Amino acid sequence: ITAPRYGSALRMALAVAAVALSPVPALAQDAQFFRDGSVDVKALLHAGGVIGWVIIGLSIAMLALVVEHLLSIRRGSLMPRGLAEELHQLISSGNIAEAENVCRSRSSFLGFVVGAGLADAGLGYSAVEKSMEDASAEQAARLFRKIEYLSVIGTLAPMLGLMGTVWGMIQAFGEFTAAAVPQPADFAPGISHALVTTLMGLIVAVPALAAYAIFRNRIDEYVAETSLLAEHVINPLKRSLIERRRNTGRKPTAVRAATAQFPVERGAP
């Protein structure tokens, strides 16, 4: 390796060190992102480029998902007011068919779980309990799949921002090597523009991951609460099925006792 190559490498290393140690306001002032004490949004969007617009699209999708989840993943939507009392009264009075119609007409987490149990009422309470557990697991999985998009956005946004930053750094170093007498200050605009996409990605990723954690905990809470409420609603059916099984179990005993008391003679018609 020749001495000139050593000299250019040393100058480049010193330039990078000088830019890294220079104050942040100077970089921002050179990039003209701050004017009169306020952020120039147009300059930031221009510095973000195509990747910046993709991240903005992800931010819009994140806001839409958060609003939709706030409306759908709530106690009033999963467990409508008055539905548990109405189903409990119908099941207590023995109107199983009408209770199934109510579950189908008022679609919700609670209605789906109770309706699945009522559909297997003729197979015994063990079948009813199994159907309710399967229905609860299915609805919980659907809710978790809904919020997975927030986790995907929270993962993709910083990766896209990092990709934009790496591309901007490559361009900055390319311009630096093309200059005849490069100065450390020549690095400032390129590096500051390159870091814009990373900033945009983090701005989107942080609230997306926070919203994902909040909705995940909310789903866990509401799934457990709905399962307990469904068991309370179905309790009258449980008692009636147990009593019916006891009555059917006593009947053969009575028949055997009557047969033993009054035996049928052989050859009788």
N, C-alpha and C positions, 0 to 999 in steps of 0.2 A: 504494500500500500504506500502510495507516494505521499509526500508532505502536503501538497495542495488538497488532497482528499481529506487528510486529517484536519486541515484548516477549515474546509467547508463544513465538515461534520461538527467541528467545535463551534463554529458560528451558529449553526442550526440549533445545537443544544442550548447555547446561551440565549438564543432568541426565544426558544420555547420556555426556558426558565424565566426569562424576563416577562413574558406574557402571563405565565402562571402566577408570578408574584406581583403583577401590576394590580392596582385597585379595580374592583368591579365597576364603580361608577364611570371610570374612564373608558372601559370597554363598552358599556352601555351608551355612553355619550358618543363614541365613535360610530357605533352602529345606528345611532339616532332612533333608539327605541323609546327614549324618554324625552319628552318635550314639555317645557314649562311645568315640570313636576308631575306630569301625567304620562301614562303609557300610551304609545302610539300603536293602536291595534292594527292599523293597516300595514305598518312596517313589520310587525310580528307575523302577520299572515303572509306577507310577501316573502319573509325570510323562511317561513315553514315550507313553502313550495307545495308540491303535489302531496307529499307525505303529510304535511300539516293539514291539508284539506281532508285527507282520509281520516286523520285523528279527530277533526271537527265532526265528520260524519259519525264516528263512533260515539262522540259526546252527545250528539242528538239522539242516537239510538239508546244510549244509556238513560237519558232523561225520560224518553218515552217509556222505557221498561220500568223505571222507578215509579212513574205516575200510574202505570197499569197495575203494578204489584201493590201499590198503596190502596187501589180501589178493589182489587180482587182478593188479596191476602189480608183479610181482616175478619174480626169475629162476626160481624153482621152479615158478611157474605158467606162464610163457611158454616155458620150456625145461625140461620135467620131467626129473628125474634118471634117467639110464639110457636115455632115449628115443633120443638120438643114437647111442649104442653099439649098441642093438638094431637100429635102422634101417640103420646102416652094415653090420652083419653080414648082414642079410637081403639088402641090395642087392649086397654082394660075392658072396654065394652065388647070385645070380640069382633070388631069390624076390621079384619085383617085386609080384606080386599080394598076397602076404602082407604086404609092407611097406606097401602102400596100405591094407590092412585095419587095420594097427596105427596108421597116421596117422588113420584115421577113428575108431577106438575111443578113442584117447587124444588128444582134441581139445586143441590148444594152438597157440601161434604157430608153433613149429617144425614140428609135425605138419601144420598147414595149408599151410605153404610147401613142405615136402618132398612132401606128397601132391599138390599142384598140379603139381609138376614130374614126378612119377611118372605122372600121368594122361596126359601128352603124351610119354611115353618112346618111343612108336612113330613119332613125327614127327621125331626127330633131336634132338641136344643143343641146337641153337639154339632150338627150340621149348620144350624143357625149361627153359632159362635164362630165356626170356621169361616163361613161366608163373610161375616162381618170383619174378621181379622184380615182376610184377603182383600176385601174392598177398601179397608182403611190403608193397607200397605200400597194398594194401587193408586189411590188418590194422593197419598203422601209422595209417592215417586213422581207423579205428574207435577206436583207443586215444586219439588226440588229440581225437576228438569226445566221448569219455567225460569227459575232464578239462575240457572247455570250460565245463561247468556251474559249476566253481569260479571261472573267470574272470567268468562272468555274475554270480554272487553277489558277487564282489569289486567289481564295478562298480555293481550295483544298491544294495547296502547303504549306502554313503555318500550316494548320491543320495536315497534314501528318508530318511536322517537329515537331510540338508540341507532336504528338503521339510518335514519336521516342525519343524525349527528356524525356517524362514521363517514357517510358520503360527503358531508360538508367539510369534515376534516381532511379528507382526501383531496377535495378541491382546493382547500386552503394551502396545503402543502405543495400542491401542484403549482399554484400561483407563486408560492414562495421560492420554489426552485427555479422558476422561469425569470425571476427578477435578477437584474445585474448586480445590484448592491442591496440585498434585502436588509430591512430594518426590523427590529422586534415589534414596532408598532404596526407593521404591515400584517401581522398575524391577528390583531385584535378584531377587525371586522369579520374575517372568515370564521374565527372560532366562536364569536358571539352569535353569528348567524347559524352556525352548526348546532349550537346548544339549544336553539329555540325549539326544535322538534322534541328534544328530550324533556324540556319544560312542559310542552303541550301534552306529551304522553303521560307525564306524572300527574298533571292537573286532571286528566280524565281517569287515570287508574286509581288514584286514592279514593275518590267518592264512590267509584264503581265497586271496589273491594269492600269498602265500609258498608254500602247498601246491601251487598251480597251477604255479609255476616249478619246484619240486622234481620234481613228477611229469612235467613236460614234458622236463626234462633226463634223467630216468630212462628215459623212453620212447625218446628219441634214442639213449641208450647201449644199451638192450636190443634195439632194432630192428637196429642195426649188428651187434651181437654175434650175434643170431639169424641174420641173413643170411649171415655168415661161417660159422657152424656148419652151416647148411643146405648151403652149397656144399661143405664138407668131407664131409658125409654122402653127397652125391650124386656124389662123385668116382668111385667104382667104376662107376657107370652111365655116366659120361662116357667112361671108358677103354673100356668094353665097346662103346659106340656108335661110338667112333672106330675100334676094331679091326674091327667089323662093316662099317663103311663102306669100310675099306681092302680087306677080303676081297671084298666085292661089286664093288669097282672092279677087282680083279685078274681076276675070272672072265671078263669079256668078252674080255680080252687073250689068255687061254689058249685060249678058243674060237676066236678069229681065227687064232691060230698053228696050231691043229690043222686048221682048214679050209684054210689055205694049204698045209699039208704034205700033206693028203689031199683034193684038190679033188674035188668031186662032178661026175661027168660029166653032160653035158647029155643029157637024155632018160632018165636013170636013174630007176627007180621010187622 
